[in-house]
Amino acid sequence: MKQYIKPIISCLIVWTCMVFSSCEKYLDKDPETNISEKEAFKNFTNFQGFTEELYNCIVNFSNNYWTNSFNWGEDEITSTAGNFHFIHKIDDGNFWGWQSEFDGWGSGWMNQSDFTTSTSQDNRFNKDLWNAAWYGIRKANIGLANMDKMTDATPEERNLVKGQLLFFRAWFHHRLMEYFGGLPYIDYVLPSAGAVRLPRLKYSECADKAAADFRAAADLLPVNWDNTAPGRRTLGKNALRINKIMALAYLGKNYLWAGSPLMNYESTGSRTYNAEYCKKAAAAFAELLNLTEGGTTQYSLVAFTNYYKNFYTTGEGWALPGSSEAIFRGPYYSANNSNWGTSKQYTPVVISEGDLKFTPTANYVDNYGMKNGLPIPDITKADAESGYDPQFPWKNRDPRFYNDIVFDGVKFVQGAIPNVNEQGNRYANLYTGGSYRDVGTGSRTGYVLRKFIPITANKYDNGYDWGYNLHIYVPYMRLADVYLMYAEAALMGYNSPTGKDPAFSKNAVEAINVIRARAGVDAVNPKFLNSTEAFLQEVRRERAVELAFEGHRFNDLRRWLLLIQQPYTLKKSVEFDRTGTFNTADPTQNKVANLREVTLLERNFSEKHYWLPLKNNDVNMYAEFKQNPGW
């Protein structure tokens, strides 16, 4: 067996040297079927074939199981019909639950009981962050170690391959660091035998190494593969291929995370932002935004009328969601099968199928302020400045509220309801005691999430049936996120709401206002521009609204050192009674009475919950690979 092929196929993932069933099948092959190192890496076609497998290591967290848990902050709670997802373990403070050893259901996308890189089957259930990341890091290092064998290739072809390998090495490390903190940064091919005693690095040390890889990748890769000679051979099929914009986006995110309070505390002992890292983040985002705003890229913000295309398409022949705004996504397996459970996990059983439902918490929905851009200080009290009235709590809200959230009185079922007994369920009965409020199989909170599904995704309109080609996919990163991260980095790097990177025209406030303007929300009120701390609260609220339920909140609360603080440990419902005439044409005009919020659960967290525990089998291998504090 050739020296190169053996470590790849044997699936040796970093120091754990894990061997999977696919290895046994490979070892049964005739030795004559082996490919030599010279052939595997000699030209672009062969080397790119090797590199393509890295894309298969990108976990589709939004469709990894029949129902999918990826919002682990205070943003979401499930009905009581099931308690097997990681969100339930987090609510109990049991962060061991991310590991397959503590997850009998095998429903968690962070760690499955098996892992395969085969692209010939619908294997979304077998993909997980932990195994795929370590596998991907090793594979990237093997590729980089063999770049000298790519002799039959142009400089452009060599740059494309090397840029992808560098990006993936950094990206997999970055994803692991988000949850576990500083780790060994593996930048060479580890031997398949012998002792390995790589110590854990500080978060900042890891981030610096990842930044070097992201920067090098950005310098090697094109903005658009369609404009390259190799890319023209796969014209129109290059949207997911790693490019300069993706590398710059994650270079900035990597720096902003390193500069955030939790990561800075792990690195230096200071619970504040690290201004220098924030400046570096702002510079990377500025470079990206100059390109996108200059119209020289394929990326732009989607018009608000098509905002839903960031997350789903319907009637478009299974077209991948994301439109022009999604920067980073992975490949998709079996669109209809993946949609089948996801599309039903949000709608109450009275109008849908399946029993386990994921619903927005009332306290998180409170982040959606008013159309005039002002926040709501207390959802139960009138506020003259913003114009909020608790008797009409759904009136004049941020337009994203109406896009993302189903509230009481919204017309859910659009077509015929054959059973006369079901007619009352055409409109969302989300008042206290309403039919949509079933604790076991409906909404526990008084709200329903519709951000990722069309309103027709119910058993009467059948919007999730095969013929509607409903395709759901939540991207890892989109352009709106870059604007928000730039605003945060510029604010904290330059200690001012008008802070900006010298190379970009917009300051922090103007970046936030770009996103608000797209949604039809007024600009940030001047009262928040008097101090860095005041504006930071609006930056964080804007991030909560624009990126709601896209899997960001848990990591945001952690990096801001807010996860274990009230009110972020609470999950609440909104309770109220209908009163007056029920308006079926415009539910925002419906009057309510006795509006209040009730705590459904409080999470009992401590400092240890800022990081997930590493696997005991790993930390017990050698003293330098230490467990996270408190675990």
C-alpha positions in Angstrom: 0.0 0.0 0.0 1.4 3.4 -1.0 2.7 5.7 1.7 0.2 8.5 0.8 -2.9 6.5 0.1 -2.8 4.5 3.4 -3.2 7.4 5.9 -6.1 8.9 3.9 -8.2 5.8 3.5 -7.5 4.5 6.9 -9.2 7.7 8.2 -6.7 8.4 10.9 -8.2 11.4 12.6 -5.5 13.4 14.4 -4.1 11.7 17.4 -7.1 9.4 18.1 -6.2 7.2 15.1 -9.9 6.2 14.7 -10.6 3.5 12.2 -14.0 3.2 10.5 -15.7 0.4 8.8 -14.9 1.8 5.3 -11.3 1.1 6.1 -11.9 -2.6 6.3 -13.6 -2.5 2.9 -10.7 -0.7 1.4 -8.1 -3.1 2.8 -10.0 -5.9 1.1 -9.3 -4.4 -2.3 -6.8 -5.8 -4.7 -3.4 -4.0 -4.3 -3.4 -3.3 -8.0 -6.2 -0.9 -7.6 -4.1 1.5 -5.4 -3.2 4.9 -7.0 0.3 6.1 -6.8 1.2 9.4 -5.1 2.5 10.7 -8.4 -0.8 10.1 -10.2 -3.0 11.3 -7.3 -1.4 14.8 -7.2 0.2 15.3 -10.6 -2.4 17.6 -12.2 -5.4 19.8 -11.3 -8.1 17.3 -12.2 -6.6 14.6 -9.9 -5.6 16.9 -7.1 -9.0 18.7 -7.2 -10.7 15.3 -6.9 -8.7 14.7 -3.7 -9.7 18.2 -2.4 -13.4 17.9 -3.2 -13.8 15.4 -0.4 -13.3 18.3 2.1 -16.6 19.8 1.0 -18.2 16.6 2.1 -17.0 17.4 5.6 -19.1 20.5 6.0 -22.0 19.5 8.3 -25.5 20.5 7.3 -26.6 21.4 10.8 -30.1 22.5 9.8 -31.0 19.2 8.2 -28.8 16.7 10.0 -31.6 14.7 11.5 -35.4 14.3 11.1 -35.9 17.3 13.4 -33.0 19.6 14.0 -31.6 21.4 17.0 -29.2 24.2 16.4 -30.5 27.2 18.4 -29.1 26.7 21.9 -29.3 30.1 23.4 -32.4 31.6 25.1 -33.9 31.9 21.7 -35.8 28.6 21.3 -37.7 26.0 23.3 -39.4 22.8 22.2 -42.7 21.3 22.9 -42.6 18.5 25.5 -43.3 15.6 23.1 -39.5 14.8 23.0 -36.5 15.5 25.0 -33.6 13.9 23.0 -32.0 16.8 21.3 -29.0 18.6 22.6 -31.1 21.7 23.3 -32.7 19.7 26.2 -29.3 18.7 27.6 -28.1 22.3 27.4 -31.2 23.5 29.3 -30.3 20.9 32.0 -26.7 22.2 32.1 -25.5 18.8 30.8 -23.1 19.9 28.1 -21.7 16.4 27.9 -24.7 15.7 25.7 -22.9 16.9 22.6 -20.9 13.6 22.6 -22.2 10.4 21.1 -21.3 8.6 24.3 -24.0 10.6 26.0 -26.5 10.8 23.2 -28.4 7.5 22.7 -30.6 9.0 19.9 -27.7 9.9 17.6 -29.5 13.1 16.7 -26.8 15.6 17.4 -24.8 17.1 14.5 -21.8 17.8 16.7 -20.9 14.1 17.2 -22.4 11.0 15.7 -21.6 7.3 16.4 -20.2 6.9 12.9 -18.8 9.0 10.1 -18.4 8.5 6.4 -17.1 10.6 3.6 -18.9 8.8 0.8 -20.7 11.1 -1.6 -22.7 8.2 -3.2 -25.5 8.1 -0.6 -27.8 10.3 1.5 -25.6 10.2 4.6 -26.6 13.4 6.3 -27.3 11.5 9.6 -23.7 10.4 9.7 -22.0 13.8 9.4 -20.8 15.5 12.5 -18.5 18.4 13.4 -16.1 16.6 15.7 -15.1 13.7 13.4 -15.4 15.6 10.1 -13.3 18.5 11.4 -10.4 16.3 12.5 -10.6 14.2 9.4 -10.7 17.4 7.2 -7.7 18.9 9.0 -5.6 15.7 8.4 -6.7 15.6 4.7 -5.9 19.3 4.2 -2.4 18.7 5.7 -1.8 15.7 3.5 -2.7 17.8 0.4 -0.5 20.7 1.4 2.4 18.3 2.1 2.1 17.0 -1.5 1.8 20.3 -3.4 5.3 19.7 -4.8 3.9 16.7 -6.7 1.5 18.9 -8.7 3.9 19.2 -11.6 1.4 19.1 -14.6 -0.5 22.3 -13.6 -0.6 26.0 -14.3 0.2 28.5 -11.5 -3.5 29.4 -11.4 -4.4 25.7 -10.9 -1.9 25.3 -8.1 -3.2 28.4 -6.4 -6.8 27.2 -6.5 -5.9 23.9 -4.9 -3.6 25.3 -2.2 -6.0 28.1 -1.4 -8.8 25.6 -0.7 -6.6 23.4 1.4 -5.4 26.3 3.5 -9.0 27.6 4.0 -10.3 24.2 5.1 -7.5 23.7 7.6 -8.3 27.0 9.2 -12.0 26.6 9.0 -12.1 23.3 10.7 -9.9 24.5 13.5 -12.0 27.7 13.8 -15.2 25.6 14.2 -13.7 23.5 16.9 -12.2 26.5 18.7 -15.6 28.1 18.9 -16.9 25.4 21.2 -13.8 24.1 23.0 -11.4 27.0 23.1 -7.7 26.8 22.3 -6.5 23.5 20.9 -3.4 22.1 19.2 -3.2 23.7 15.8 -2.4 20.8 13.5 -0.4 22.2 10.5 1.5 19.1 9.4 0.7 15.5 8.8 0.8 13.6 12.1 2.4 10.2 12.0 -0.1 7.3 12.1 2.0 5.6 14.8 4.0 6.7 17.8 3.4 9.1 20.7 1.9 12.5 20.0 2.0 15.1 22.9 0.7 18.3 21.3 -0.3 20.8 24.0 -3.4 22.9 23.9 -2.6 26.5 22.7 -4.2 29.6 24.0 -7.2 30.7 22.0 -5.2 33.7 20.6 -2.4 31.5 19.5 -4.8 29.2 17.7 -6.5 32.2 16.1 -3.2 33.6 14.9 -2.4 30.4 13.1 -5.9 30.2 11.6 -5.6 33.8 10.5 -2.3 33.1 8.7 -4.1 30.3 6.8 -7.2 32.3 6.0 -5.0 35.2 4.8 -2.9 33.0 2.6 -6.1 31.4 1.2 -7.6 34.8 0.4 -4.5 35.9 -1.5 -4.4 32.7 -3.6 -8.1 32.3 -4.4 -10.3 34.2 -7.0 -13.5 36.1 -6.1 -15.4 33.9 -8.6 -14.3 30.5 -9.9 -16.3 31.1 -13.1 -13.7 33.7 -14.1 -10.8 31.2 -14.0 -9.7 28.8 -16.6 -10.3 25.7 -14.4 -13.6 27.2 -13.2 -14.9 27.7 -16.8 -14.7 23.9 -17.2 -17.5 23.7 -14.5 -19.2 26.9 -15.4 -22.3 27.6 -13.3 -21.4 24.9 -10.8 -18.9 26.8 -8.8 -21.1 28.6 -6.2 -20.0 26.5 -3.3 -16.3 26.4 -4.2 -14.0 28.2 -1.7 -13.1 31.7 -2.9 -11.5 35.0 -1.8 -14.7 36.4 -0.3 -15.2 33.3 1.9 -11.6 33.4 3.1 -11.9 37.1 4.0 -15.2 36.6 5.8 -13.8 33.9 8.0 -10.5 35.8 8.5 -12.6 38.6 9.9 -14.8 36.3 12.0 -11.7 34.5 13.4 -10.2 37.8 14.5 -13.5 39.1 16.0 -14.0 35.9 17.9 -10.4 36.1 19.2 -11.1 39.7 20.3 -14.4 38.9 22.0 -14.5 38.9 25.9 -14.7 35.1 26.4 -11.8 34.3 24.1 -9.8 37.2 25.3 -10.4 36.1 28.9 -9.2 32.6 28.0 -6.1 34.1 26.4 -5.1 37.0 28.6 -7.4 36.9 31.7 -9.2 40.1 30.7 -13.0 39.9 30.3 -13.0 42.8 27.9 -12.8 43.1 24.1 -9.2 43.0 22.6 -9.1 46.1 20.5 -6.2 45.0 18.4 -7.9 41.8 17.3 -11.1 43.8 16.6 -9.1 46.2 14.4 -7.8 43.3 12.4 -11.3 41.9 12.1 -12.6 45.2 10.8 -9.8 45.4 8.2 -10.6 42.0 6.8 -14.4 42.8 6.7 -13.6 46.1 5.1 -11.6 44.4 2.3 -14.5 42.1 1.6 -17.2 44.9 1.7 -15.2 47.1 -0.6 -15.3 44.3 -3.1 -19.0 43.5 -2.7 -20.1 47.2 -2.6 -17.9 47.8 -5.7 -20.0 45.4 -7.7 -17.1 43.2 -8.6 -18.4 40.1 -6.9 -21.4 37.7 -7.1 -22.6 38.7 -3.7 -25.2 41.3 -2.6 -27.9 41.7 -0.1 -31.2 40.1 -1.2 -34.1 42.5 -1.5 -36.4 42.2 1.4 -39.2 40.9 -0.8 -37.0 37.9 -1.5 -35.5 37.7 2.0 -36.9 34.1 2.4 -34.6 32.9 -0.4 -31.7 33.1 2.1 -33.3 30.1 3.8 -35.6 28.2 1.5 -36.8 28.0 -2.1 -40.1 26.6 -3.3 -41.3 25.8 -6.8 -37.8 26.3 -8.2 -36.8 22.7 -8.9 -35.0 22.2 -5.6 -32.7 25.2 -6.2 -30.3 25.7 -3.3 -31.3 28.5 -1.0 -29.0 31.4 -0.4 -29.5 33.5 -3.5 -26.8 36.3 -3.8 -26.4 36.7 -0.1 -25.2 33.4 1.2 -21.4 33.4 1.4 -20.7 30.0 2.9 -22.8 26.9 2.5 -22.0 23.2 2.1 -23.3 20.5 -0.3 -26.8 19.3 0.1 -28.1 15.7 0.3 -31.5 14.6 -0.9 -33.4 17.8 -0.7 -36.9 16.4 -0.2 -35.9 13.9 2.5 -34.0 16.6 4.4 -37.0 19.0 4.1 -39.6 16.4 5.2 -38.9 16.7 9.0 -37.5 20.2 9.1 -40.6 21.8 7.5 -42.8 20.2 10.1 -40.8 21.0 13.3 -42.2 24.5 13.5 -45.9 24.2 12.9 -48.4 23.1 15.7 -49.8 19.6 15.2 -53.3 20.9 14.8 -52.3 22.0 11.3 -49.3 19.9 10.6 -47.7 16.5 11.2 -45.1 15.2 13.7 -45.2 16.0 17.4 -41.9 17.7 18.4 -42.1 21.4 17.8 -39.4 24.2 18.0 -40.8 27.6 19.0 -39.4 31.0 19.6 -39.2 32.1 23.3 -41.2 35.2 24.1 -38.3 37.0 25.7 -36.2 36.5 22.6 -39.0 37.8 20.3 -38.9 40.9 22.5 -35.7 41.8 20.6 -37.8 42.7 17.6 -38.4 46.4 18.3 -40.5 48.9 16.4 -40.4 49.9 12.8 -39.0 53.3 13.9 -35.9 51.4 15.0 -36.4 51.8 18.7 -36.4 48.9 21.1 -39.3 47.9 23.4 -38.1 48.5 27.0 -40.8 46.3 28.6 -43.3 44.3 26.5 -45.9 44.6 29.2 -45.8 48.4 29.4 -46.7 51.2 27.1 -43.7 53.2 25.8 -44.4 56.7 24.5 -41.0 57.1 22.8 -41.2 54.0 20.6 -44.9 54.1 20.3 -45.3 50.6 21.6 -48.8 49.7 23.1 -49.2 46.5 25.0 -52.9 46.4 24.0 -51.8 46.1 20.4 -48.4 44.3 20.8 -48.1 43.2 17.2 -48.6 46.7 15.7 -45.9 48.8 13.9 -43.2 46.3 14.7 -39.9 45.7 12.8 -40.8 44.2 9.4 -38.6 41.2 10.2 -41.0 40.4 13.0 -43.7 39.7 10.5 -41.3 37.8 8.2 -40.0 35.5 11.0 -42.8 35.2 13.5 -46.3 33.9 13.5 -48.3 35.7 16.2 -51.9 35.4 17.3 -54.5 35.9 14.5 -52.1 35.4 11.5 -53.9 33.5 8.7 -51.9 30.3 8.6 -54.0 28.0 6.4 -54.5 29.7 3.0 -56.6 27.2 1.1 -59.6 24.9 1.9 -59.9 23.1 5.2 -62.2 20.2 4.5 -63.1 19.3 8.0 -65.6 21.8 9.4 -64.3 21.2 12.9 -60.9 22.5 11.9 -62.1 25.8 10.6 -61.1 27.6 13.8 -57.5 26.7 13.2 -57.2 28.7 10.0 -56.0 31.6 12.0 -53.2 31.1 14.6 -54.9 30.6 17.9 -51.9 31.6 20.0 -53.7 33.4 22.9 -53.6 31.7 26.3 -55.6 28.5 25.9 -55.7 28.7 22.1 -55.6 25.5 20.0 -52.0 26.3 18.8 -50.8 26.5 22.4 -50.7 22.7 23.1 -47.7 22.2 25.4 -46.9 18.7 24.1 -47.3 19.2 20.3 -47.8 23.0 19.8 -46.4 26.3 20.9 -45.5 26.7 24.5 -44.6 30.3 24.1 -47.4 32.1 22.2 -45.3 32.3 19.0 -44.5 30.1 16.0 -41.4 30.4 13.8 -41.9 30.8 10.1 -38.5 32.2 9.0 -37.4 28.9 7.3 -40.7 27.7 5.9 -43.5 29.2 3.7 -46.8 29.9 5.4 -48.2 27.1 3.3 -46.1 24.4 5.0 -49.1 22.8 6.7 -51.2 19.7 6.1 -54.0 21.6 4.4 -52.0 23.7 1.9 -49.5 20.9 1.6 -46.6 23.3 0.9 -44.1 20.7 2.1 -45.2 18.0 -0.4 -42.9 16.8 -3.1 -44.6 18.7 -5.9 -43.8 22.1 -4.3 -40.0 21.5 -4.3 -39.5 23.0 -0.9 -35.8 23.2 -0.2 -34.6 24.4 3.2 -31.0 25.2 4.1 -29.7 27.6 6.7 -26.3 29.0 5.6 -23.3 29.2 7.8 -22.6 32.8 6.8 -24.3 35.5 4.7 -23.4 39.0 3.7 -25.7 40.6 6.3 -23.7 38.8 9.0 -20.5 40.4 7.6 -22.0 43.9 8.0 -23.0 43.2 11.6 -19.6 41.7 12.4 -17.9 44.7 10.8 -20.0 47.1 12.9 -19.1 45.2 16.1 -15.4 45.0 15.2 -15.2 48.7 14.2 -17.0 49.8 17.3 -14.9 47.9 19.8 -11.6 48.3 17.9 -11.9 52.1 17.6 -14.0 52.6 20.8 -16.7 54.7 19.1 -20.0 54.3 17.3 -18.4 56.1 14.4 -15.3 53.9 14.5 -14.3 52.6 11.1 -11.5 50.9 9.3 -9.5 53.5 7.4 -9.9 51.6 4.1 -13.7 51.4 4.1 -16.1 54.3 3.7 -18.7 53.2 6.3 -18.4 53.4 10.1 -20.0 51.1 12.6 -23.4 52.9 12.7 -23.6 53.1 8.9 -23.0 49.4 8.6 -25.9 48.6 11.0 -28.1 51.0 9.1 -27.4 49.2 5.8 -29.1 46.1 7.3 -31.9 48.1 8.8 -32.6 49.9 5.6 -32.9 46.7 3.7 -35.6 45.5 6.1 -37.4 48.9 6.1 -36.4 49.8 9.7 -35.4 53.3 10.6 -31.8 54.1 11.4 -30.2 53.8 14.8 -31.6 56.5 17.1 -29.1 59.2 18.1 -29.6 58.4 21.8 -27.6 55.2 21.3 -24.6 57.1 19.8 -23.4 58.8 22.9 -21.2 56.0 24.1 -19.6 52.7 22.9 -21.5 50.7 25.5 -24.9 52.2 24.6 -24.4 51.5 20.9 -23.0 48.0 21.7 -26.4 47.1 23.1 -28.0 48.0 19.8 -25.4 46.2 17.8 -26.2 43.0 19.8 -29.9 43.5 19.5 -29.6 44.0 15.7 -27.6 40.8 15.5 -30.3 39.0 17.5 -33.0 40.1 15.1 -31.3 39.9 11.7 -29.6 36.5 12.5 -32.5 35.1 14.6 -32.7 31.3 14.8 -29.8 30.8 12.3 -27.6 29.1 14.9 -25.6 32.1 16.1 -27.1 33.0 19.4 -25.5 30.4 21.6 -22.0 31.2 20.5 -22.7 35.0 20.6 -23.9 34.8 24.2 -20.9 32.7 25.1 -18.3 35.0 23.5 -20.0 38.1 25.1 -19.8 36.4 28.5 -23.5 36.6 28.8 -24.7 33.0 28.6 -24.8 32.4 32.4 -26.2 35.9 33.2 -29.9 36.8 33.7 -32.0 37.4 31.7 -30.2 35.2 29.2 -30.8 32.1 31.3 -34.6 32.5 31.1 -37.0 31.1 28.6 -40.5 32.7 28.7 -44.0 32.5 27.2 -46.3 35.4 26.4 -49.8 35.1 27.9 -52.8 37.2 27.0 -56.5 37.2 26.2 -58.2 38.3 23.0 -60.6 41.1 23.4 -62.7 43.2 21.1 -63.4 42.4 17.4 -61.2 39.8 15.8 -59.7 41.3 12.6 -59.0 38.6 10.1 -57.6 40.9 7.4 -55.0 42.6 9.6 -54.1 40.7 12.8 -51.8 43.6 13.9 -55.0 45.5 14.7 -56.3 42.9 17.2 -56.5 44.1 20.8 -55.3 42.0 23.6 -55.7 42.1 27.4 -53.8 40.9 30.4 -50.5 40.7 28.5 -47.7 39.2 30.6 -44.7 36.9 30.3 -44.2 33.7 32.3 -40.9 32.0 32.9 -41.0 28.4 31.5 -37.6 27.5 32.7 -34.4 28.9 34.0 -31.1 27.4 33.1 -28.7 26.9 36.0 -25.3 27.7 34.5 -21.9 28.4 36.0 -18.5 29.5 34.6 -17.8 26.1 33.3 -20.6 26.3 30.8 -18.8 28.8 28.7 -16.9 25.9 27.0 -18.1 22.5 26.1 -16.3 19.5 27.7 -13.8 17.6 25.6 -14.0 13.8 25.4 -12.6 12.0 28.4 -10.9 9.5 26.2 -8.9 12.3 24.6 -8.0 14.3 27.6 -6.8 11.1 29.4 -4.3 10.4 26.7 -1.6 12.8 28.0 -1.4 15.6 30.5 -0.7 18.4 28.0 -4.2 17.9 26.4 -6.2 19.3 29.3 -10.0 19.2 30.0 -11.9 22.5 30.0 -12.2 24.1 33.4 -14.9 22.7 35.6 -15.5 19.5 33.6 
